[in-house]
Amino acid sequence: MHHQLAAGLVTLILIFGVPAAGAYAEPPATNAAPPEVTARELPISVERVREHIEYLASPKLQGRREGEGKRLAAEYLIQHYKKLKLQPVFENQTYIQEIPGQRGADGSSSILGVNIGAWLPGSDPELRDEVVIVSAHYDHLGVRNGQIYPGADDNASGVAMVLEVARAFATAKNPPRRSIAFINFDLEEHMLWGSRWFAAHPPWPLEQVKLFITADLIGRSLGDLPFPVVFALGSESGTSLAAALGEVGSPPGLEVALLGADLVGTRSDYGPFRDRKVPFLFFSCGEHPDYHTPQDTADRVDIAKVARVSTVILGVMQLVASGTVTPEWQETVEPDVDEARTLHRITELLLAEAEERNFSGVQRMLVSHVHTRTGQIIKRGTMTGDERRWLIRSAQLLLFSVF
């Protein structure tokens, strides 16, 4: 045991180096509970968000992995789009894109799952062939060892966002200039197979997609920390995206923290689009103790937070769909001190709860080191390329060893 601890400490020192003296500390973050939000204060209905999440995470849908539960989930989405008079997005005027499995020995093919999609045509003859996609996967883990995995935050929360953003655009007085596609991917929990199939077999050339947005886990908080933040990852992938997020701002009780997607790797359905150089944004509040457990139930989701995050996404989409903002793919990621500020704040909260979380000596050392070094970057006000590479390693180590 002691030998393992010593080995762990040596490993961390080799990875991070010895902390410099004189740690910088910011004033403690304010952890007051977010203010109550009513349906009148947001363009996204809190009560409708609740209805979607409660239905999709109900025992009736059996975790939305296969069989009747998956069928009911898909039917729920299709009926919602039909009610809003949104058009089918796939060929032969259907809302369903089948995802094939392997062929059998007799040449027969099986269907692994189905993506669901609808769209709202743009009104501008010069821009209507350009598309903005908003998406969220609707599948989850199903039933395991007799227990239902409801998937309320993962990812009924994201699906509720897509459905209510669709409602906002479908019922608006003026249609968008660019076309908007509302996509719900299947098989995200199976190596992103639904989004991979869609990106390889899109309804239109992906060069026409000006922005891809997806959301996953937007109703809780990273590690259940008192942290009223949604992470917006991917703004580095397209010109004007960070500025657009700044222009939209966020509702009271929510903060938007920009992070490079490379800090967390490929965590959701943006992967196949990023790989094809489509500008993207990924919204997530992070994993929590109920992630991928039977305890991910609707009553544990912060419904108002989902509505707040949905409001931010709606605002960004309005800017791009109106033609006000046109993101262009960019390869280079410039070091941004705001990323260090985000990790500094997370580690500050973790250190405050270290005893409660029963951190080992190695975990505490990791968190403390990241907190110290990000503080030094913040104090200096600049971050080098080498420091950003260290930040990427640190963020991924925190995800795998602390959360």
Beta strands, then each sheet from edge to edge (+ up, - down):
strand 1: 87-88
strand 2: 96-103
strand 3: 109-120
strand 4: 131-137
strand 5: 142-144
strand 6: 147-149
strand 7: 179-185
strand 8: 209-215
strand 9: 229-233
strand 10: 255-259
strand 11: 280-284
sheet 1: 1+ 3- 2+
sheet 2: 1+ 3- 7+ 4+ 8+ 11+ 9- 10-
sheet 3: 5+ 6-
end
